[in-house]
Amino acid sequence: MSDYGTAIKLAPNIARGYNNRAWAYFKWVKAVKGLPDANKAIELDPNYANAYDTRGHIYEALDLMVMAIADYRKALELRPSDEDYKENLIRLGITP
């Protein structure tokens, strides 16, 4: 985790660093800790589809399904051909 913190310190205006740290928190089953980073990534780059996907997974882990679906839809809107984004919605019983 410290590598992501270092990357963020070196490039605090780059969304990818925040998104990567948010995803790492999610994968380490610490979703709530990743939410501020996912939000920051989206704030820095509102067209960064991966950040919406990451935040969608975090919301889903926190059982905030309406918000998760909205983020999965936004990710797919930004990258309509991404099969993983489509699969997130299908997995939840939503037609992409």
C-alpha positions as CSV (number, residue, x, y, z in Angstrom):
1,M,0.0,0.0,0.0
2,S,2.9,2.3,0.7
3,D,3.9,2.2,-3.0
4,Y,0.5,3.7,-4.0
5,G,0.9,6.3,-1.3
6,T,4.3,7.2,-2.7
7,A,3.0,7.4,-6.2
8,I,0.2,9.7,-5.0
9,K,2.7,12.0,-3.2
10,L,4.8,12.2,-6.4
11,A,1.8,12.8,-8.7
12,P,-1.1,14.0,-6.6
13,N,-3.1,15.1,-9.6
14,I,-3.1,11.8,-11.4
15,A,-6.3,9.8,-11.0
16,R,-4.7,6.4,-11.7
17,G,-2.7,6.4,-8.4
18,Y,-5.9,7.0,-6.3
19,N,-7.8,4.4,-8.3
20,N,-5.1,1.8,-7.9
21,R,-5.0,2.3,-4.2
22,A,-8.8,2.2,-3.9
23,W,-8.7,-1.1,-5.8
24,A,-6.1,-2.5,-3.5
25,Y,-8.1,-1.6,-0.5
26,F,-11.1,-3.3,-2.1
27,K,-9.1,-6.5,-2.9
28,W,-7.9,-6.5,0.7
29,V,-11.5,-6.5,1.9
30,K,-11.1,-2.9,3.2
31,A,-13.6,-1.4,0.8
32,V,-14.6,1.5,3.0
33,K,-11.0,2.7,3.2
34,G,-10.9,2.7,-0.6
35,L,-14.0,4.9,-1.1
36,P,-12.2,8.3,-0.6
37,D,-9.5,7.3,-3.1
38,A,-12.1,6.2,-5.7
39,N,-14.0,9.5,-5.2
40,K,-10.7,11.5,-5.6
41,A,-9.9,9.6,-8.8
42,I,-13.3,10.5,-10.2
43,E,-12.9,14.1,-9.1
44,L,-9.5,14.4,-10.8
45,D,-10.7,12.7,-14.0
46,P,-14.5,12.4,-14.4
47,N,-14.0,10.5,-17.7
48,Y,-11.9,7.7,-16.1
49,A,-14.1,4.6,-16.6
50,N,-11.9,2.4,-14.3
51,A,-12.5,4.7,-11.4
52,Y,-16.3,4.3,-11.7
53,D,-15.8,0.5,-12.0
54,T,-13.7,0.5,-8.9
55,R,-16.1,2.7,-6.9
56,G,-19.0,0.4,-8.2
57,H,-17.2,-2.6,-6.7
58,I,-16.7,-0.7,-3.4
59,Y,-20.3,0.3,-3.3
60,E,-21.4,-3.2,-4.0
61,A,-19.2,-4.5,-1.2
62,L,-20.8,-2.0,1.1
63,D,-24.2,-3.2,0.0
64,L,-25.0,0.2,-1.7
65,M,-26.5,-1.4,-4.7
66,V,-28.2,1.6,-6.3
67,M,-25.0,3.5,-6.2
68,A,-23.0,0.5,-7.5
69,I,-25.3,0.1,-10.5
70,A,-25.1,3.8,-11.3
71,D,-21.3,3.6,-11.3
72,Y,-21.2,0.4,-13.4
73,R,-23.5,2.1,-15.9
74,K,-21.3,5.2,-16.0
75,A,-18.2,3.1,-16.6
76,L,-20.0,1.3,-19.4
77,E,-21.2,4.6,-20.8
78,L,-17.6,5.8,-21.0
79,R,-16.3,2.5,-22.5
80,P,-19.2,0.8,-24.1
81,S,-17.2,-2.1,-25.6
82,D,-15.7,-3.2,-22.2
83,E,-17.0,-6.7,-21.6
84,D,-16.1,-6.6,-17.9
85,Y,-18.3,-3.5,-17.3
86,K,-21.1,-5.2,-19.1
87,E,-20.6,-8.4,-16.9
88,N,-20.8,-6.3,-13.7
89,L,-24.4,-5.3,-14.6
90,I,-25.4,-8.7,-15.9
91,R,-24.1,-10.3,-12.7
92,L,-26.5,-8.1,-10.8
93,G,-29.5,-8.9,-13.1
94,I,-29.3,-5.6,-15.0
95,T,-29.5,-5.5,-18.8
96,P,-26.5,-3.4,-20.0
